[in-house]
């Protein structure tokens, strides 16, 4: 604590020091905004730069008196300095006719203060008895300070008594009020040895690291007990090691559980020597992991054919096991053995090659399937192939290998697409490699039985029975989970994409039963969110209509029959557009059903059609669509309908163009300003970026606090809000629309966007995803109305030949689709 003795008395200003440059924390409004200044900014008669120049002139007058007092007497305290600076602000905010008078009175007050201060200083420097009430009061403050658990957390439990003893000793050695106050101030605020920098280090360095791994300071003996220098010495090592582990986790070498355990163990180490040792091991292992990973890309040539030394299936099993190792010694041993493990599997391939060394055609058919197996499956395959070769059933063997190759390829594809987890994929491989499932009573190959097993496994019709469950069953359930997950994300604003991806990864890592449990759990979370949303909606609307849930349930079920007819028509059409439309209709129906029917758990008929559409989607791929004359006609019809503006659809489209353009401008601005969704926050940041000095910045910040925003011309304005709900577009929309028309193009060209517009829904500012969602919903609503008008117009006309490729329902769907495409084109062109 000797370092404190070298610090000059911080309560007095040094000779010639400018008080306005002191480290005062209460000076934020000194150069703030006057009432008149706000009005001039609002009226755009001045700029923030001009106001800053005027404010500086006001400060100069009063500061001269303060500087004189500081230079001549050196008795000005920090608190009094701040008090006078606030009075300067009052002068600054006074009308021009009063500012001179108030400045004069302030100078007189400073002179009076000087006389009183000299008298008070004498009292503060009076040496007293240690048991004097004034001294005892300050000693009790010291005691309270170091009994506070937060103090111990910030300085280290081993440091509490030393700090406390230093304060007591220093006060008792010179028992004056001045010395006691200075001692308490120094121990709390000294820039290098006080509590303040230690607290800052704890809050910005220690606490975030511990929180990342779900720990508190109490669980880390070293960080809990040690002082500043020890903490600053050991913490970088802890952070470096944790970053190495995080890096390994992202590369797939560590599971979440392992990552947490290894870092937590290091943080809980009681000795610094242990942390140094563990940090060294972690660094060494990470280097080995990265360096040795290249070994897994090794190829070998067997009988003239190049294959992987270790199969992908073996790699996945190895890394899955390795990722769960939380013992550093075991990880080091394992990573050192990777080379030998790969070589052992390569030897299996060589042994397999010996079986077919005289049969090149048989080897080519057999090696592909062999290369898809893991280590244990390869060992079993070698024994089986030896036996089959000895029995000399070459014809059957070749057919069996061809079927096996197709089965294993489908399993690998499903695993790569995450339709199957690693564990399930291995079980499926074991299933198709089990020769007992397709041999007769004499142990001979039964090709017909093997073919039926393959067809059952790879059928595009899902089978969910436990013993007969096929790949398509997993694919269908995964697709349904993804639909639910998207819905969950849509109704949960706080759910980030990263968290949604974590939920998907958790699902993909599990087998069928566990996946179903996770899906049910997700449905429960969705139901809970929907109930909350519905409750809030009822409270806001206070409408008895909201109580008619049974009628709503009945309505959604009646829509089912119309949906089934529509889906059948779209499936018959067999185009990429019809598939996309069908999937959208299914997802919309499921969303609506899940929201309104608490026990809704799916619909077999709709799920069947969902599978057919997904199969069509895979079969069609994404070829360039041929131009359809009929669709072009429909698009022309849609354009004409919008131009006629019946029921205001044309106006709605034009509003959609403006809102889309506004959203584009906002997105550009958000990208530039850290994805801040509130226009006021972006405007403040943009204005501060262009400001030239601290005074101007304070004026801008003050104006911002008062509800205004500085625009790109450096004058005042206000945030213009667009309400996304179509029924609520009103006066605010007109104001924002004018802004988009006037300034949108320029802003788009310089890629700056706009800081003055924001889009809201039910009073909440929408972020990028929210705006996208609202735009899509509005666009869909307009397309439905345009499509219905096109249907009405067609029905009134006579002699129009209906296309043979479309049913009536499909025709309605196609018209709505054409309307949507026209709207999309218009909106895209506008932005």
Secondary structure, 3 states (H helix, E strand, C coil): CHHHHHCCCCCCCCCCCCHHHCCCCCCCCCCCCCHHHHHHHHCCCCCHHHHHHHHHHHHHHHHHHHHHHHHHHCCCCHHHHHHHHHHHHHHHCCCHHHHHHHHHHHHHHHHHHHHHHHHHHHHHCCCCCCCCHHHHHHHHHHHHHHHCHHHHHHHCHHHHHHHHHHHHHHHHHCCCHHHHHHHHHHHHHCCCCCHHHHHHHHHHHHHHHHHHCCCCHHHCHHHHHCCHHHHHHHHHHHHHHHHHHHHHHHCCCCCHHHHHHHHHHHHCCCCHHHHHHHHHHHHHHHHHHHHHHHHHHCEEEECCEEEECCCHHHHHHHHHHHHCCCCHHHHHHHHHCHHHHHHHHHHHHHHHHHHCCCCHHHHHHHHHHHCCCCHHHHHHHHHHHHHHHHHCCHHHHHHHHHHHHHHHHHHHHHHHCCCCCHHHHHHHHHHHHCHHHHECCCCCECHHHHHHHHHHHHCCCCCCCCCCCCHHHHHHHHHHHHHHHHHHHHHCCCCCHHHHHHHHHHHHCCCHHHHHHHHHHHHHHHHHHHHHHHHHHHHHHCCHHHHCHHHHHHHHHHHHHHHHHHHHHHHHHCCHHHHHHHHHHHHHHHHHHHHHCCCCCCCHHHHHHHHHHHHHHHHHCCCCCCCCHHHHHHHHHHHHHHHHCHHHHHHHHHHHHHHHHHHHHHHHHHHHCCCCCCHHHHHHHHHHHHCCCHHHHHHHHHHHHCCCEECCCCCEECCEEEECCHHHCCHHHHHHHHHHHHHHHHHHHCCCCCCCEEEEECCEECCHHHHHHHHHHHHHHHHHHHHHHHHHHHHHCCCCCCCCCCCHHHHHHHHHHHHHHHHHHHHHHHC
